């Protein structure tokens, strides 16, 4: 599998989130990386309810308590580890996970997403 460097592990703050844009030829892929208790998860930045980006600010993906990923459009809440919607109009649906691997404190994703 060919990989693409997304960021350094330290680029995603602890108990916080960060948005990323990955160039895919004519289209760009919007991603969100989150880190909770030192564990990273990466998802496609697209709400399963409306198919739109979830953040209002470039790196603003979490609720006020920083316990859930939150869609800024309608307030849906998603688990940070699984991407499962636990509140809102897309209850029970999931964010699309992005497989990644960590090598030498760097986060890599598949190039052919």
MOPAC internal coordinates of N, CA, C and O (Angstrom, degrees):
PM7 1SCF
backbone

  N    0.0000 0     0.00 0     0.00 0    0    0    0
  C    1.4476 1     0.00 0     0.00 0    1    0    0
  C    1.5237 1   109.44 1     0.00 0    2    1    0
  O    1.2310 1   121.00 1   -53.46 1    3    2    1
  N    1.3163 1   115.68 1   126.54 1    3    2    1
  C    1.4601 1   119.91 1   175.21 1    5    3    2
  C    1.5159 1   108.64 1   -79.06 1    6    5    3
  O    1.2310 1   121.05 1   -40.35 1    7    6    5
  N    1.3232 1   115.59 1   139.65 1    7    6    5
  C    1.4581 1   119.58 1  -176.27 1    9    7    6
  C    1.5149 1   111.73 1  -121.08 1   10    9    7
  O    1.2310 1   121.63 1   -16.40 1   11   10    9
  N    1.3146 1   114.49 1   163.60 1   11   10    9
  C    1.4561 1   123.64 1   179.19 1   13   11   10
  C    1.5257 1   106.86 1  -129.19 1   14   13   11
  O    1.2310 1   120.16 1   -48.23 1   15   14   13
  N    1.3106 1   117.30 1   131.77 1   15   14   13
  C    1.4690 1   120.70 1   177.65 1   17   15   14
  C    1.5227 1   108.20 1   -71.07 1   18   17   15
  O    1.2310 1   121.14 1   -56.09 1   19   18   17
  N    1.3226 1   115.43 1   123.91 1   19   18   17
  C    1.4605 1   120.15 1   177.58 1   21   19   18
  C    1.5200 1   110.46 1   -89.56 1   22   21   19
  O    1.2310 1   120.63 1   130.11 1   23   22   21
  N    1.3334 1   116.40 1   -49.89 1   23   22   21
  C    1.4614 1   120.33 1  -177.24 1   25   23   22
  C    1.5195 1   109.36 1  -173.37 1   26   25   23
  O    1.2310 1   121.20 1    -4.10 1   27   26   25
  N    1.3194 1   115.30 1   175.90 1   27   26   25
  C    1.4600 1   120.70 1   169.29 1   29   27   26
  C    1.5233 1   107.57 1   -81.19 1   30   29   27
  O    1.2310 1   120.12 1   -29.98 1   31   30   29
  N    1.3125 1   117.38 1   150.02 1   31   30   29
  C    1.4645 1   121.16 1   177.35 1   33   31   30
  C    1.5259 1   109.90 1   -53.53 1   34   33   31
  O    1.2310 1   120.12 1   140.04 1   35   34   33
  N    1.3182 1   117.37 1   -39.96 1   35   34   33
  C    1.4703 1   121.84 1  -177.95 1   37   35   34
  C    1.5262 1   113.14 1   -70.89 1   38   37   35
  O    1.2310 1   119.49 1   168.21 1   39   38   37
  N    1.3358 1   118.57 1   -11.79 1   39   38   37
  C    1.4733 1   121.17 1   177.97 1   41   39   38
  C    1.5202 1   112.54 1   -72.39 1   42   41   39
  O    1.2310 1   120.10 1   160.41 1   43   42   41
  N    1.3234 1   117.41 1   -19.59 1   43   42   41
  C    1.4623 1   121.16 1   174.77 1   45   43   42
  C    1.5267 1   105.76 1  -100.79 1   46   45   43
  O    1.2310 1   120.04 1   -69.72 1   47   46   45
  N    1.3284 1   117.52 1   110.28 1   47   46   45
  C    1.4654 1   119.71 1  -176.74 1   49   47   46
  C    1.5258 1   111.96 1   -62.88 1   50   49   47
  O    1.2310 1   120.54 1   -29.33 1   51   50   49
  N    1.3251 1   116.58 1   150.67 1   51   50   49
  C    1.4568 1   121.29 1   176.34 1   53   51   50
  C    1.5177 1   110.10 1   -59.69 1   54   53   51
  O    1.2310 1   120.86 1   -43.46 1   55   54   53
  N    1.3374 1   115.95 1   136.54 1   55   54   53
  C    1.4632 1   123.29 1   179.83 1   57   55   54
  C    1.5300 1   112.00 1    52.99 1   58   57   55
  O    1.2310 1   121.43 1  -136.90 1   59   58   57
  N    1.3325 1   114.87 1    43.10 1   59   58   57
  C    1.4681 1   120.33 1  -179.05 1   61   59   58
  C    1.5244 1   109.43 1  -152.11 1   62   61   59
  O    1.2310 1   120.87 1    12.28 1   63   62   61
  N    1.3277 1   115.93 1  -167.72 1   63   62   61
  C    1.4589 1   121.32 1  -175.53 1   65   63   62
  C    1.5238 1   110.48 1  -141.65 1   66   65   63
  O    1.2310 1   121.84 1   -14.03 1   67   66   65
  N    1.3260 1   114.08 1   165.97 1   67   66   65
  C    1.4649 1   120.45 1   176.09 1   69   67   66
  C    1.5222 1   108.18 1  -153.77 1   70   69   67
  O    1.2310 1   120.92 1   -40.63 1   71   70   69
  N    1.3259 1   115.85 1   139.37 1   71   70   69
  C    1.4543 1   121.51 1   177.01 1   73   71   70
  C    1.5168 1   110.77 1   -92.58 1   74   73   71
  O    1.2310 1   120.99 1   -30.14 1   75   74   73
  N    1.3362 1   115.71 1   149.86 1   75   74   73
  C    1.4584 1   122.08 1  -179.85 1   77   75   74
  C    1.5255 1   109.15 1  -138.34 1   78   77   75
  O    1.2310 1   121.03 1   -32.17 1   79   78   77
  N    1.3129 1   115.64 1   147.83 1   79   78   77
  C    1.4598 1   122.01 1   172.59 1   81   79   78
  C    1.5152 1   107.54 1  -119.42 1   82   81   79
  O    1.2310 1   120.89 1   -55.90 1   83   82   81
  N    1.3292 1   115.90 1   124.10 1   83   82   81
  C    1.4531 1   121.79 1   179.02 1   85   83   82
  C    1.5224 1   106.91 1  -111.67 1   86   85   83
  O    1.2310 1   120.74 1   -56.94 1   87   86   85
  N    1.3271 1   116.19 1   123.06 1   87   86   85
  C    1.4635 1   120.94 1  -179.49 1   89   87   86
  C    1.5184 1   110.13 1   -73.11 1   90   89   87
  O    1.2310 1   121.24 1   -48.78 1   91   90   89
  N    1.3388 1   115.24 1   131.22 1   91   90   89
  C    1.4648 1   121.53 1   178.85 1   93   91   90
  C    1.5306 1   108.51 1  -131.12 1   94   93   91
  O    1.2310 1   120.58 1  -113.43 1   95   94   93
  N    1.3228 1   116.50 1    66.57 1   95   94   93
  C    1.4606 1   120.25 1  -178.94 1   97   95   94
  C    1.5151 1   110.14 1    68.94 1   98   97   95
  O    1.2310 1   120.46 1    61.16 1   99   98   97
  N    1.3403 1   116.72 1  -118.84 1   99   98   97
  C    1.4623 1   120.44 1  -179.20 1  101   99   98
  C    1.5217 1   112.45 1   -76.36 1  102  101   99
  O    1.2310 1   120.39 1   156.84 1  103  102  101
  N    1.3148 1   116.86 1   -23.16 1  103  102  101
  C    1.4642 1   121.22 1  -177.98 1  105  103  102
  C    1.5207 1   110.47 1  -108.98 1  106  105  103
  O    1.2310 1   121.47 1   -26.60 1  107  106  105
  N    1.3185 1   114.78 1   153.40 1  107  106  105
  C    1.4563 1   121.31 1   172.71 1  109  107  106
  C    1.5140 1   108.44 1  -110.19 1  110  109  107
  O    1.2310 1   121.02 1   -35.51 1  111  110  109
  N    1.3141 1   115.66 1   144.49 1  111  110  109
  C    1.4601 1   121.62 1   177.01 1  113  111  110
  C    1.5208 1   107.29 1  -104.51 1  114  113  111
  O    1.2310 1   120.70 1   -55.40 1  115  114  113
  N    1.3238 1   116.26 1   124.60 1  115  114  113
  C    1.4580 1   122.05 1   178.95 1  117  115  114
  C    1.5228 1   108.55 1   -94.19 1  118  117  115
  O    1.2310 1   120.88 1   -50.82 1  119  118  117
  N    1.3271 1   115.92 1   129.18 1  119  118  117
  C    1.4690 1   121.68 1  -178.69 1  121  119  118
  C    1.5191 1   110.36 1  -126.46 1  122  121  119
  O    1.2310 1   121.14 1   -21.27 1  123  122  121
  N    1.3198 1   115.43 1   158.73 1  123  122  121
  C    1.4534 1   121.86 1   171.86 1  125  123  122
  C    1.5253 1   107.52 1  -127.03 1  126  125  123
  O    1.2310 1   121.35 1   -49.87 1  127  126  125
  N    1.3179 1   115.02 1   130.13 1  127  126  125
  C    1.4539 1   121.19 1   174.10 1  129  127  126
  C    1.5209 1   108.29 1  -109.89 1  130  129  127
  O    1.2310 1   120.51 1   -44.91 1  131  130  129
  N    1.3229 1   116.62 1   135.09 1  131  130  129
  C    1.4630 1   121.35 1   178.21 1  133  131  130
  C    1.5256 1   108.64 1  -127.80 1  134  133  131
  O    1.2310 1   121.55 1   -26.62 1  135  134  133
  N    1.3257 1   114.65 1   153.38 1  135  134  133
  C    1.4627 1   119.50 1   176.15 1  137  135  134
  C    1.5241 1   108.08 1  -136.31 1  138  137  135
  O    1.2310 1   120.81 1   -59.37 1  139  138  137
  N    1.3168 1   116.06 1   120.63 1  139  138  137
  C    1.4668 1   122.48 1   179.12 1  141  139  138
  C    1.5243 1   107.76 1  -126.95 1  142  141  139
  O    1.2310 1   120.88 1   -56.70 1  143  142  141
  N    1.3168 1   115.91 1   123.30 1  143  142  141
  C    1.4684 1   121.55 1  -179.02 1  145  143  142
  C    1.5308 1   111.43 1    53.05 1  146  145  143
  O    1.2310 1   120.72 1  -141.70 1  147  146  145
  N    1.3263 1   116.22 1    38.30 1  147  146  145
  C    1.4588 1   122.08 1   177.25 1  149  147  146
  C    1.5124 1   115.30 1    81.68 1  150  149  147
  O    1.2310 1   119.72 1   177.76 1  151  150  149
  N    1.3437 1   118.14 1    -2.24 1  151  150  149
  C    1.4598 1   121.84 1  -178.84 1  153  151  150
  C    1.5287 1   109.48 1  -101.69 1  154  153  151
  O    1.2310 1   121.00 1   -51.65 1  155  154  153
  N    1.3186 1   115.69 1   128.35 1  155  154  153
  C    1.4657 1   121.86 1  -178.07 1  157  155  154
  C    1.5242 1   110.30 1   -95.12 1  158  157  155
  O    1.2310 1   121.21 1   -34.95 1  159  158  157
  N    1.3248 1   115.30 1   145.05 1  159  158  157
  C    1.4644 1   122.62 1   169.42 1  161  159  158
  C    1.5234 1   107.09 1  -137.38 1  162  161  159
  O    1.2310 1   120.55 1   -33.67 1  163  162  161
  N    1.3226 1   116.54 1   146.33 1  163  162  161
  C    1.4670 1   122.06 1   179.66 1  165  163  162
  C    1.5225 1   107.83 1  -127.79 1  166  165  163
  O    1.2310 1   121.04 1   -46.11 1  167  166  165
  N    1.3468 1   115.61 1   133.89 1  167  166  165
  C    1.4546 1   121.71 1  -179.44 1  169  167  166
  C    1.5233 1   109.84 1  -134.93 1  170  169  167
  O    1.2310 1   120.87 1   -22.28 1  171  170  169
  N    1.3304 1   115.94 1   157.72 1  171  170  169
  C    1.4619 1   120.75 1   170.23 1  173  171  170
  C    1.5252 1   106.49 1   -69.76 1  174  173  171
  O    1.2310 1   120.51 1   -45.25 1  175  174  173
  N    1.3213 1   116.64 1   134.75 1  175  174  173
  C    1.4632 1   122.34 1  -179.00 1  177  175  174
  C    1.5308 1   108.84 1   -81.61 1  178  177  175
  O    1.2310 1   121.02 1  -104.82 1  179  178  177
  N    1.3259 1   115.66 1    75.18 1  179  178  177
  C    1.4590 1   121.36 1   179.78 1  181  179  178
  C    1.5248 1   108.80 1  -151.73 1  182  181  179
  O    1.2310 1   120.62 1   -61.37 1  183  182  181
  N    1.3172 1   116.41 1   118.63 1  183  182  181
  C    1.4552 1   120.85 1   179.90 1  185  183  182
  C    1.5313 1   109.57 1   -68.28 1  186  185  183
  O    1.2310 1   119.55 1   -49.28 1  187  186  185
  N    1.3354 1   118.47 1   130.72 1  187  186  185
  C    1.4641 1   119.89 1  -179.65 1  189  187  186
  C    1.5314 1   113.01 1   -67.21 1  190  189  187
  O    1.2310 1   119.65 1   166.61 1  191  190  189
  N    1.3211 1   118.27 1   -13.39 1  191  190  189
  C    1.4602 1   121.79 1   179.92 1  193  191  190
  C    1.5277 1   111.15 1   -80.51 1  194  193  191
  O    1.2310 1   120.07 1   131.22 1  195  194  193
  N    1.3359 1   117.47 1   -48.78 1  195  194  193
  C    1.4670 1   121.16 1  -175.43 1  197  195  194
  C    1.5205 1   114.34 1  -117.38 1  198  197  195
  O    1.2310 1   120.29 1   170.18 1  199  198  197
  N    1.3283 1   117.05 1    -9.82 1  199  198  197
  C    1.4599 1   119.86 1  -179.12 1  201  199  198
  C    1.5181 1   113.83 1    70.51 1  202  201  199
  O    1.2310 1   120.08 1  -153.39 1  203  202  201
  N    1.3272 1   117.46 1    26.61 1  203  202  201
  C    1.4625 1   121.91 1  -179.32 1  205  203  202
  C    1.5231 1   109.47 1  -115.53 1  206  205  203
  O    1.2310 1   120.12 1   -19.74 1  207  206  205
  N    1.3621 1   117.38 1   160.26 1  207  206  205
  C    1.4611 1   119.78 1   176.53 1  209  207  206
  C    1.5319 1   110.68 1   -58.27 1  210  209  207
  O    1.2310 1   121.04 1   -34.03 1  211  210  209
  N    1.3205 1   115.62 1   145.97 1  211  210  209
  C    1.4552 1   120.46 1  -173.76 1  213  211  210
  C    1.5233 1   114.66 1   -92.33 1  214  213  211
  O    1.2310 1   119.71 1   163.72 1  215  214  213
  N    1.3004 1   118.15 1   -16.28 1  215  214  213
  C    1.4599 1   119.90 1  -174.01 1  217  215  214
  C    1.5239 1   111.96 1   -95.06 1  218  217  215
  O    1.2310 1   121.74 1   -31.72 1  219  218  217
  N    1.3434 1   114.27 1   148.28 1  219  218  217
  C    1.4497 1   120.41 1   173.22 1  221  219  218
  C    1.5261 1   109.44 1   -92.98 1  222  221  219
  O    1.2310 1   120.77 1   140.55 1  223  222  221
  N    1.3186 1   116.14 1   -39.45 1  223  222  221
  C    1.4642 1   123.30 1   176.84 1  225  223  222
  C    1.5230 1   108.01 1  -105.87 1  226  225  223
  O    1.2310 1   119.60 1   -21.03 1  227  226  225
  N    1.3476 1   118.37 1   158.97 1  227  226  225
  C    1.4692 1   119.90 1  -175.73 1  229  227  226
  C    1.5259 1   115.07 1   -51.62 1  230  229  227
  O    1.2310 1   119.56 1   139.97 1  231  230  229
  N    1.3125 1   118.45 1   -40.03 1  231  230  229
  C    1.4578 1   120.80 1  -178.84 1  233  231  230
  C    1.5302 1   111.92 1  -118.43 1  234  233  231
  O    1.2310 1   120.05 1  -163.29 1  235  234  233
  N    1.3158 1   117.51 1    16.71 1  235  234  233
  C    1.4626 1   122.10 1  -176.91 1  237  235  234
  C    1.5129 1   112.89 1   -94.81 1  238  237  235
  O    1.2310 1   120.46 1   -90.85 1  239  238  237
  N    1.3212 1   116.73 1    89.15 1  239  238  237
  C    1.4627 1   122.09 1  -177.36 1  241  239  238
  C    1.5217 1   113.88 1  -116.78 1  242  241  239
  O    1.2310 1   119.71 1   169.68 1  243  242  241
  N    1.3153 1   118.15 1   -10.32 1  243  242  241
  C    1.4613 1   119.57 1  -171.57 1  245  243  242
  C    1.5216 1   112.16 1  -105.80 1  246  245  243
  O    1.2310 1   121.29 1   -23.20 1  247  246  245
  N    1.3407 1   115.13 1   156.80 1  247  246  245
  C    1.4578 1   120.69 1   173.93 1  249  247  246
  C    1.5273 1   108.81 1   -68.63 1  250  249  247
  O    1.2310 1   120.42 1    -7.89 1  251  250  249
  N    1.3220 1   116.80 1   172.11 1  251  250  249
  C    1.4646 1   121.99 1  -175.21 1  253  251  250
  C    1.5307 1   112.01 1   -58.47 1  254  253  251
  O    1.2310 1   120.33 1   141.32 1  255  254  253
  N    1.3348 1   116.97 1   -38.68 1  255  254  253
  C    1.4628 1   120.60 1  -179.16 1  257  255  254
  C    1.5305 1   112.75 1   -80.46 1  258  257  255
  O    1.2310 1   120.44 1   173.54 1  259  258  257
  N    1.3220 1   116.76 1    -6.46 1  259  258  257
  C    1.4662 1   123.71 1  -179.30 1  261  259  258
  C    1.5262 1   112.05 1    60.25 1  262  261  259
  O    1.2310 1   121.31 1  -139.75 1  263  262  261
  N    1.3347 1   115.09 1    40.25 1  263  262  261
  C    1.4561 1   121.07 1   176.42 1  265  263  262
  C    1.5210 1   113.05 1  -106.24 1  266  265  263
  O    1.2310 1   120.19 1   159.24 1  267  266  265
  N    1.3382 1   117.25 1   -20.76 1  267  266  265
  C    1.4573 1   122.04 1  -175.87 1  269  267  266
  C    1.5197 1   110.50 1  -138.31 1  270  269  267
  O    1.2310 1   120.79 1   -27.09 1  271  270  269
  N    1.3311 1   116.09 1   152.91 1  271  270  269
  C    1.4588 1   121.59 1   166.71 1  273  271  270
  C    1.5228 1   105.28 1   -77.14 1  274  273  271
  O    1.2310 1   120.08 1   -45.22 1  275  274  273
  N    1.3295 1   117.46 1   134.78 1  275  274  273
  C    1.4552 1   120.37 1  -175.57 1  277  275  274
  C    1.5282 1   110.89 1  -125.32 1  278  277  275
  O    1.2310 1   120.54 1   -45.94 1  279  278  277
  N    1.3155 1   116.58 1   134.06 1  279  278  277
  C    1.4616 1   121.08 1   173.04 1  281  279  278
  C    1.5227 1   107.66 1   -79.04 1  282  281  279
  O    1.2310 1   120.23 1   -58.55 1  283  282  281
  N    1.3149 1   117.17 1   121.45 1  283  282  281
  C    1.4614 1   120.76 1  -176.80 1  285  283  282
  C    1.5259 1   112.19 1   -70.99 1  286  285  283
  O    1.2310 1   119.42 1   162.31 1  287  286  285
  N    1.3202 1   118.70 1   -17.69 1  287  286  285
  C    1.4607 1   120.94 1  -177.90 1  289  287  286
  C    1.5199 1   112.12 1   -75.32 1  290  289  287
  O    1.2310 1   120.09 1   133.37 1  291  290  289
  N    1.3333 1   117.43 1   -46.63 1  291  290  289
  C    1.4585 1   118.81 1  -176.03 1  293  291  290
  C    1.5251 1   113.84 1  -133.56 1  294  293  291
  O    1.2310 1   119.65 1  -170.04 1  295  294  293
  N    1.3178 1   118.27 1     9.96 1  295  294  293
  C    1.4593 1   122.03 1   172.04 1  297  295  294
  C    1.5138 1   116.76 1    77.98 1  298  297  295
  O    1.2310 1   119.67 1  -167.89 1  299  298  297
  N    1.3249 1   118.23 1    12.11 1  299  298  297
  C    1.4669 1   119.55 1   176.61 1  301  299  298
  C    1.5244 1   109.24 1   -59.51 1  302  301  299
  O    1.2310 1   120.70 1   -36.79 1  303  302  301
  N    1.3347 1   116.26 1   143.21 1  303  302  301
  C    1.4633 1   121.95 1  -179.90 1  305  303  302
  C    1.5190 1   109.86 1  -114.93 1  306  305  303
  O    1.2310 1   120.95 1   -43.30 1  307  306  305
  N    1.3303 1   115.80 1   136.70 1  307  306  305
  C    1.4605 1   122.77 1  -176.76 1  309  307  306
  C    1.5212 1   109.39 1  -125.70 1  310  309  307
  O    1.2310 1   120.54 1   -39.71 1  311  310  309
  N    1.3450 1   116.57 1   140.29 1  311  310  309
  C    1.4558 1   121.64 1   174.51 1  313  311  310
  C    1.5322 1   108.83 1   -59.48 1  314  313  311
  O    1.2310 1   120.47 1   -41.78 1  315  314  313
  N    1.3289 1   116.71 1   138.22 1  315  314  313
  C    1.4602 1   120.44 1  -178.83 1  317  315  314
  C    1.5262 1   112.92 1   -72.40 1  318  317  315
  O    1.2310 1   119.97 1   153.76 1  319  318  317
  N    1.3291 1   117.66 1   -26.24 1  319  318  317
  C    1.4620 1   118.94 1  -177.37 1  321  319  318
  C    1.5298 1   112.89 1   -90.26 1  322  321  319
  O    1.2310 1   120.21 1   144.58 1  323  322  321
  N    1.3318 1   117.20 1   -35.42 1  323  322  321
  C    1.4702 1   119.82 1  -175.39 1  325  323  322
  C    1.5222 1   114.05 1  -109.14 1  326  325  323
  O    1.2310 1   120.16 1   160.07 1  327  326  325
  N    1.3381 1   117.30 1   -19.93 1  327  326  325
  C    1.4561 1   121.20 1  -176.56 1  329  327  326
  C    1.5178 1   113.26 1    79.32 1  330  329  327
  O    1.2310 1   119.74 1  -171.56 1  331  330  329
  N    1.3406 1   118.10 1     8.44 1  331  330  329
  C    1.4626 1   120.73 1  -179.79 1  333  331  330
  C    1.5234 1   110.59 1   -74.14 1  334  333  331
  O    1.2310 1   120.80 1   -45.83 1  335  334  333
  N    1.3431 1   116.08 1   134.17 1  335  334  333
  C    1.4558 1   121.31 1   176.83 1  337  335  334
  C    1.5252 1   108.82 1   -74.76 1  338  337  335
  O    1.2310 1   120.84 1   -54.82 1  339  338  337
  N    1.3401 1   116.01 1   125.18 1  339  338  337
  C    1.4539 1   121.14 1  -179.28 1  341  339  338
  C    1.5252 1   112.26 1  -113.93 1  342  341  339
  O    1.2310 1   120.52 1   176.51 1  343  342  341
  N    1.3327 1   116.61 1    -3.49 1  343  342  341
  C    1.4665 1   121.16 1   178.46 1  345  343  342
  C    1.5234 1   108.67 1  -159.25 1  346  345  343
  O    1.2310 1   120.55 1   -46.41 1  347  346  345
  N    1.3127 1   116.55 1   133.59 1  347  346  345
  C    1.4587 1   120.73 1   175.59 1  349  347  346
  C    1.5149 1   112.65 1   118.21 1  350  349  347
  O    1.2310 1   120.50 1     5.36 1  351  350  349
  N    1.3303 1   116.65 1  -174.64 1  351  350  349
  C    1.4658 1   121.80 1  -172.49 1  353  351  350
  C    1.5302 1   115.06 1   -69.71 1  354  353  351
  O    1.2310 1   119.85 1   168.04 1  355  354  353
  N    1.3125 1   117.89 1   -11.96 1  355  354  353
  C    1.4701 1   119.53 1   179.17 1  357  355  354
  C    1.5274 1   110.51 1  -111.18 1  358  357  355
  O    1.2310 1   120.52 1  -150.04 1  359  358  357
  N    1.3172 1   116.61 1    29.96 1  359  358  357
  C    1.4619 1   123.54 1  -178.63 1  361  359  358
  C    1.5299 1   111.00 1   -48.50 1  362  361  359
  O    1.2310 1   121.22 1   -51.58 1  363  362  361
  N    1.3431 1   115.27 1   128.42 1  363  362  361
  C    1.4607 1   120.43 1   179.35 1  365  363  362
  C    1.5206 1   114.57 1    88.91 1  366  365  363
  O    1.2310 1   119.85 1   164.79 1  367  366  365
  N    1.3264 1   117.88 1   -15.21 1  367  366  365
  C    1.4686 1   120.30 1   176.17 1  369  367  366
  C    1.5253 1   108.00 1   -85.75 1  370  369  367
  O    1.2310 1   120.95 1   -11.17 1  371  370  369
  N    1.3286 1   115.78 1   168.83 1  371  370  369
  C    1.4644 1   120.28 1  -176.72 1  373  371  370
  C    1.5168 1   111.84 1  -126.84 1  374  373  371
  O    1.2310 1   121.67 1   -29.68 1  375  374  373
  N    1.3282 1   114.41 1   150.32 1  375  374  373
  C    1.4605 1   120.16 1   165.98 1  377  375  374
  C    1.5215 1   106.87 1   -67.50 1  378  377  375
  O    1.2310 1   120.52 1   -26.00 1  379  378  377
  N    1.3276 1   116.62 1   154.00 1  379  378  377
  C    1.4549 1   120.84 1   179.10 1  381  379  378
  C    1.5295 1   109.30 1   -80.21 1  382  381  379
  O    1.2310 1   120.05 1   -65.17 1  383  382  381
  N    1.3359 1   117.51 1   114.83 1  383  382  381
  C    1.4660 1   119.44 1   179.86 1  385  383  382
  C    1.5268 1   110.96 1   -72.94 1  386  385  383
  O    1.2310 1   121.38 1   -30.14 1  387  386  385
  N    1.3206 1   114.97 1   149.86 1  387  386  385
  C    1.4606 1   121.81 1   176.63 1  389  387  386
  C    1.5207 1   107.00 1  -115.22 1  390  389  387
  O    1.2310 1   120.20 1   -64.26 1  391  390  389
  N    1.3396 1   117.22 1   115.74 1  391  390  389
  C    1.4669 1   118.95 1   178.10 1  393  391  390
  C    1.5283 1   110.54 1   -61.60 1  394  393  391
  O    1.2310 1   121.29 1   -38.73 1  395  394  393
  N    1.3023 1   115.15 1   141.27 1  395  394  393
  C    1.4629 1   120.20 1   179.73 1  397  395  394
  C    1.5150 1   109.07 1  -146.03 1  398  397  395
  O    1.2310 1   121.76 1   -14.50 1  399  398  397
  N    1.3045 1   114.24 1   165.50 1  399  398  397
  C    1.4630 1   120.24 1   171.52 1  401  399  398
  C    1.5083 1   108.06 1  -140.11 1  402  401  399
  O    1.2310 1   121.47 1   -27.55 1  403  402  401
  N    1.3247 1   114.80 1   152.45 1  403  402  401
  C    1.4605 1   120.74 1   178.45 1  405  403  402
  C    1.5186 1   107.74 1  -108.90 1  406  405  403
  O    1.2310 1   121.55 1   -54.79 1  407  406  405
  N    1.3268 1   114.63 1   125.21 1  407  406  405
  C    1.4612 1   121.61 1   176.91 1  409  407  406
  C    1.5203 1   107.75 1  -130.22 1  410  409  407
  O    1.2310 1   120.89 1   -59.93 1  411  410  409
  N    1.3130 1   115.90 1   120.07 1  411  410  409
  C    1.4650 1   122.30 1   176.95 1  413  411  410
  C    1.5256 1   111.90 1    50.44 1  414  413  411
  O    1.2310 1   121.20 1  -130.17 1  415  414  413
  N    1.3487 1   115.32 1    49.83 1  415  414  413
  C    1.4697 1   122.89 1   177.32 1  417  415  414
  C    1.5349 1   113.73 1    64.68 1  418  417  415
  O    1.2310 1   120.53 1  -157.00 1  419  418  417
  N    1.3308 1   116.59 1    23.00 1  419  418  417
  C    1.4656 1   122.78 1   175.93 1  421  419  418
  C    1.5277 1   108.45 1  -121.26 1  422  421  419
  O    1.2310 1   120.51 1   -38.21 1  423  422  421
  N    1.3380 1   116.63 1   141.79 1  423  422  421
  C    1.4590 1   122.27 1   179.01 1  425  423  422
  C    1.5264 1   108.50 1   -98.60 1  426  425  423
  O    1.2310 1   120.53 1   -55.24 1  427  426  425
  N    1.3357 1   116.59 1   124.76 1  427  426  425
  C    1.4533 1   122.33 1   179.49 1  429  427  426
  C    1.5281 1   109.14 1  -119.34 1  430  429  427
  O    1.2310 1   120.80 1   -39.53 1  431  430  429
  N    1.3326 1   116.07 1   140.47 1  431  430  429
  C    1.4476 1   121.87 1   174.91 1  433  431  430
  C    1.5154 1   108.53 1  -118.50 1  434  433  431
  O    1.2310 1   120.67 1   -17.54 1  435  434  433
  N    1.3345 1   116.32 1   162.46 1  435  434  433
  C    1.4690 1   120.48 1   177.66 1  437  435  434
  C    1.5222 1   109.64 1   -63.92 1  438  437  435
  O    1.2310 1   120.19 1   -41.02 1  439  438  437
  N    1.3183 1   117.25 1   138.98 1  439  438  437
  C    1.4548 1   121.48 1  -179.37 1  441  439  438
  C    1.5187 1   112.52 1   -72.59 1  442  441  439
  O    1.2310 1   120.22 1   154.44 1  443  442  441
  N    1.3241 1   117.18 1   -25.56 1  443  442  441
  C    1.4570 1   120.76 1  -173.92 1  445  443  442
  C    1.5261 1   113.17 1  -100.55 1  446  445  443
  O    1.2310 1   120.11 1  -138.80 1  447  446  445
  N    1.3132 1   117.39 1    41.20 1  447  446  445
  C    1.4692 1   121.12 1   177.46 1  449  447  446
  C    1.5062 1   110.66 1   -69.01 1  450  449  447
  O    1.2310 1   120.10 1   180.00 1  451  450  449

